[in-house]
Amino acid sequence: MNWYRDGQDYINWHTDAEKSLGKNPIIGSVNFGATRKFQLRRIDDNNEKIEMPFSHGTLLVMGGETQHRWQHSVPKESKVKQARFNLTFRVITSDL
Ligand SMILES: O=C(O)CCC(=O)C(=O)O
């Protein structure tokens, strides 16, 4: 679970490419509370970006080579005063 108390809380650019998740992990993510921007940017061309507002009840599924080709982030949004949390679902494999 990720908990964002308000728009000052954020998560910086990263991938979920941990070895324990396997080669091309499928990651599900459900959002609750405040609407926040979710950003994706290509690793080989940081200028190519996608930004989506994730509102209460939004489900995101990332799969395929997403974690090898794209980074994601939830940036600061100082105007957001409400909390948001999100639950992510991922399978941890045994072959580390
Ligand atoms: O809060 C989100 O939507 C992103 C969470 C995230 O990037 C992560 O758990 O790796």
The ligand as a Gaussian input file, in Angstrom:
#p B3LYP/6-31G(d) Opt

LIG

0 1
 O        0.663000       5.343000      -6.117000
 C        0.804000       4.934000      -7.270000
 O       -0.102000       4.984000      -8.105000
 C        2.150000       4.412000      -7.709000
 C        2.747000       3.422000      -6.762000
 C        4.049000       2.899000      -7.259000
 O        4.652000       3.459000      -8.114000
 C        4.613000       1.683000      -6.713000
 O        4.049000       1.087000      -5.776000
 O        5.660000       1.242000      -7.207000

